[in-house]
């Protein structure tokens, strides 16, 4: 008996899979559907036949793989992870069948949703098959869609199976609250939240995810949208705490915000609270996990989502097109921009102790790049000594700009920080944030620079 899918419209071949995935299959003389109830993959498999007595010509698979710990979480993937995923997935396919042609993986990111799309030809069941596999996170569930056809009949079926996979419809609950809608419209991200109030313990904003790490990221993105982009204020998170209240688990996030009025600035302390009852495995935790940005398999460390007053915005991967140039992490605050470059020029001996001469040359080249870009830049200060931090600051057309270079675990870590205002509180917060970045690089090197 088939229970994971329901035929909604026989004339148009419309099926509902797992009660929330609507699939429109194309006309075939005969479709046969079966359940897939593996512990790590639950869903439906559809086989299309030209003749019920012959071999099937197309396959269409939809499975929920949330319980598979080896499955990647597409929600947390950014472009720099795609190559790593592609290599990992190719090895996984090779354990089950011979690969004839590997076309690779791309990340489709609409802002509201991300999908990993992989195309390849594999030899299976005595035939070569063209497969297009989709991975997407919907309603905090990991969904895999695999559409395939006999490779000798791609002229007939390739576009049909591709379109069927592309236009799968995910039925969402009524999440279209004004807050969620405004964030989706203003910032092109769809945060899995339910409700409006991030301050009312009797009716708190619900974080509709199961992963603790993902819940933490959703909260931080929401706070970023509300305070920095909405209120136009600088802020930093100063504490967070989980509390049990009746049948709910509430997460209290306390933050400090600063803003100018005239020639003065003011400091407020605020708190947002979220219902994280849907998050699994948090009964033994005192707070949600700290947000970290993964750089990719090539890098033996990650970076925090925040450095005091500056907050992560974007990860840019230069390595794919320019091997050795690594990645760049972009952080922002009101009137502050930070770029952190992690790279090694494909060298194995990057380090201020192992190759100090090259360390100095790299720093001087970074300084020269600034002068070439801004010939009128004025050197304000510099600190160059026999340790793992080199520093120069500049006045660039009235804008303060800072350059530092360090090394960590075989990589250069270069930081460019600039401020577009001379307001003292902005400068002070920029200094605090830059000190946090230096402290973190010290931590990566097991080096103590600042006492508590």
N, C-alpha and C positions, 0 to 999 in steps of 0.2 A: 504493500500500500504506500502511495506517495503522500507525504504529509508536509514536506518543506515548501511545496509550491502549490498554487491554486490557479486553474485556468479561468481567467476573467472573461475572455472574448475569443471564442474559437475561430471566428471568421477572420479576425485580425491578429491571431496568435499572440495574445497578450496574457502574460502570466504574472502573478504576484509571488515573489520568493521571500521567505522568512518574514512575511507580514508587512514588509516596508520597502521592498525593492521591486519596482514594476519593470518588466522586460517585454519588449515588443520584438518577437522573432519574425523572420521573413518567411514567405510561403515555401514550403517543401512538400513533396508528396506525403511524407510521414515524419512526424516528430515523436521521439520517445524520451520521456523524462524519468529520472530516478533520483532518489534521495542520496545525499552524501552525509553520513553521520559519524565521521571520524571525530575522535576526541578533540582534535585541533583544527578541524575544518568541517563546518556544518553548513549545508546548503543544498543546491540542486545541480544536476548534470543533465543537459539536453543533447540528444543526438539526432541529426537530420539525415534522412535517407532518401535517395532517389527511388529506391525499390526496397520494400520491407524485407525482401529476401536476400539483399546484397549487403555489402559493407556500408557503414555510415560514411558520409562525405564531409560533414561539418560537426563541430562540437561547440557547446556553449556552457561554461561552468561559472556558477556564482556561489562563493562560499564565504562564511564568516570565520576568520582565522584569529579572532581576538585572543583565544586561549593558547595560541602558538607563540611561545616566548621567543622563538627564533625569527618571527616575522617583524619586519621593520615597521616603526611607527611613522607613517607618512606625515602626520601632523607636525612632527619635530624635525623633518628633513628640510635642509636648504640646499641650494645648488652645489655647494662644495661636497655634499655627501653622495651625489648621484653616481660618480665613478666608483666609489667604494661599494655602494649597493649593487651596481652592475656587475662588478667582479664577483661579489658574494653570490648573487643570484645565478650567474652563469655556472659557477661551481656546483650549485644546488641542482640545476637542471642536468648537468653532466652526470650526476650520480644516478639518474633515472633513464636517460636516453642519450643517444649520440647527437651532438649538435652539428648540423650541416652548414648553417650560416647564422652568425650572430649580428643582428643589426643594432643592438645596444638599447640603452634606457634613456628616456628624457623625463624631465620634471615639468608637468603642466601646472602652472600656478596662476589661478584666476584672481587671487587675493582672497576670495571667499573660501575656495577649496583648492587643495593640492592633489595631484594624481601622478603616480609613477607609471609610465607606459613603456613596456619592453616588447620588442619585436624580434623574432628569431624563427629559423627553420630547423626542425629536429626530426630525426628518424625514429619513428615509433610504430609499433604494431606492423612492421614490415613495409611502412610507407613513409615518405617525407611529408611533414605537416608544417604549414605556416601558422604560427601562433602570435597573437597580440594579447598581452597580459596587462591588466590595469590593477593598480593598488590605490585605494582611497580610504580615508577615515570618514565615517558618517555616523552621527549619533554615538560617538565614542566607541565605535566598533571598527575593526580592521576588516575591510572587504576586499576580496580578490575576484576579479572577473577575467576569465581566460576564454578567448574566442579563437577557434582554429578551423582550418579547412585543409583538405587534401591539396598538397602543393602543386599537383598536376592540374588542379581545377581552380586556380586562383582567379582566372578571368571570369569565372562564373560566380565565385563565392567570396572572394577576399573583401570586396567593398561591402557586401551584405553583412558579413560577420563583424567587420569593423564598425559599421554604422549601428548595428544592434548593440554593441558594447558601448559605443560613444553616447548613445541616447538612452541609456538606462536611467530610469527616474527613481530617485530616492524620496519616499514619502516622509516628510518631516512632521513632527508634532507642531502645534501652534506656538512657535518660539518668536513670533514676529512682534515682540514688545517694542514700544517706542525707543527704549535705550539701545536694544540690540540692533534695531533697524537704523538708528542714527549713526551708530558706530560702523555698520556695514556700508552705509552710504558715504560717510565722511572719510573713512580710513581704508575702505576696501578690504576689511577683514571681518569674518563672521565668527564672533566669539560664542562658544556654547554656554550661554547664560539664560536664565529664566527669571523674569521679574524686573523690577525697576529700582528698588531701594537697597542701597549698599550701606545703610546706616541704621536700619530698624531691626532689632533682634526678634520682634514678633512676626515680621514678614521679610526675611533677608533675601538678598539676591542669591539664587542657586547657581553653583558651578556644576554644570551638567556633564561631568567627565568622571571616569573611574581612576585614571592614572594620577598619583600624587604629583609627579613632576609636571604633567600637563596642566593640572589644576593650578599649580604655582605660576606657570607661564601665562595662563588665561588671566589670573588675577593681576599680574604685573602689567600685562598689556592693557587691561581695562583701566588700571590706575594711571598709566602713562597717557591714555587717551583723555581721561577726565581732567587730570591736573595740568599736565604740560601743554596739551593741545587745546583743551577746553577752557581752563581757567587762565592759561598763559602764565603759569607760575613754575618756579624751580621747586624741586622737591627731592627728598631722599627718604627711603624706608628705614625706620629706626628699630622696629621690633615687630614680631608676629607671634601669635599664641593661639592654640587650639583650645576650645572649651566645649564641654558637653552641656547642653541646655535642653532639658526634657528629652524629646526624641531626636533632637538635631545635634549635629556637630558643627560648631561655628568657628570660623577662622577670623581672628581680629588682626588687622594689619594697621600699625601705627606709623604715621609719616610726619615729617616736618616739611613745611613749605615756606618759601620766601618770595616776596614780591615788593616792588617799589611803588611809592606814591609820592610824586613830586621829587624832592631831593632826599627823601627818607625811604628806608625799607623796613618791612615788618616781617615778623616770624610768627607762624601759627603752627600748632600741632593738631592734626586731625586723625581720624580713624575710620577705616572702612571695614565692614564685616561681611562675610560670605558664608552661605550654607554649603558646606562641603560634605554633606552626609552621603552623597553618591560616590565619594572617593573611597577606594578600597585600601585596606591595610594601614589605616592611620590611627588605630586605637592606641598603639604604643608610642605614637609620635607626640611631641610637644608643639611642633609647628610643621608646616609643609616643607618639603625639600627646597634648599636654596637654588634659584634658577642659575643654570650654567649654559653657555653656548658651546656646542661641540664644533670643533674645527674640521674634523675628518680623520680618517684612519692614519694619515701621514704624520699626525701631530700627537705627541704623547701627553697632551694636556688640553684643558678647556679654559674658557674665560667666564668670569661672572657676568650676569645679566646687568648688574649695576656696579658702578664705582662711585659710591656716595651720590653726588648730585647729577651724574651723567648716566644715561640709560641706553642700552643696546637698541640699535635700529636696523642694522643690515650687515650681512656677511658677504663679501665679494671674493670670488675665487679667481686669482690670476694664474694659478698653477696649471690649469688645463691647457691654456693657450701659450703660456710663457713659463715652462718648467724652471723652478728655482725661485720664482717671485712670490710664491705662497699665497696667503690670504690677507684680507684687510677687514677688520671689524670697525664699524662705524657706531659711535655713541654721540648722543646729543643731550643738551639741556637748553634752556632759554639763553640765547646769545653765546652758547659754547658749542664747538664742534671738536670731536676727537676722532682720530684715525689711528688704529693700532695695526701695524704690519707685522706679520709673522712669516719668516722666509729664511732660506739658507743658501741660496744660489747653487743648490745641488752639491754642497760641500759637506763633508763628514766631520770636519774639525772646527766648526764654528764655536767660539767661546773666548771670553776675554783672557782666560788663563792659558788655554791651549794655543791660541794664535792671536796674541794681543796686537801685533802689527796690523793684521787684516782688520781687526776690530776698529782700530783708529782710522784706517783707510776708509772703511765703510761709513763711519760717522762723518768724516770730512766730505765724502761724496754726497751724503744726505744733506749736509750744510750747503754744499755747492749747488745742489738742486734747488734749494730755496732761493739762493742769490740769483741763479739763472732765471728763475720764474719771477722774482721780485728784485730787480737790480737796485732799487732804492731802499731795500731792507736795511735796518740799522741794528747792529749787534748790541744787545743790552747787557747780557751776562753770559758767562760760561763756566762750567766746572768739568775739568778734564783731569782725571787722576787715575792711579793704578787700581781701579776697582770696576765692578760690573755695572757702571752707570756713567754715561756721558751726557752732558746737558748744554744746550745753548738756547737763549731766548732772543727774540727779535721784535722790533717795532716795524710793522709793515703797514704803511699808510695810516698810522694811528691805531692799528689793531695789534694787540699783543699775541705773539705766536711763540710756541715752545716746541723744542725738538729734544727728544731723549733717545738714546740707544742702549740696549742691554742685550744679554744673551740668556737663553733658557733651554736646557736640555738639547743642545745642538742646533738651536735656531736663533737668529737675530729677532729681537722684539723692538721695533722702532715705533715711537709714538709722536704724533703731531697733534698739538692742542692749540686752538686759537679762540679768541673772544672778539665779538664784534662790538663791544661796549667797554667803556672805561669805568663803569660803576664799580665801586669798591666791593660790594657784596658779591657781585658776579666774579670778580677777580679772586676774592677769597675762596669762593666755592670751587672755582677752577683749580686753585692751588691744592685744596683739600682732595679733590678728585684725582689730580695728577699724583699726589702722594700715595693715594690708594692703589693706583696702577703700579707705581714703583714698588710698593710694599708687596703686591701680589706677585710680581716678577721675582722679588727676593724670596717669597715663599716657594715658588717653583724651584728655586736654587738652594733651598734649605739655608737661607742666609737671613740673619736678623739685623735689620737696619734701624728699626724704631722700637723703643721700649714701650710697653703698655702703660 
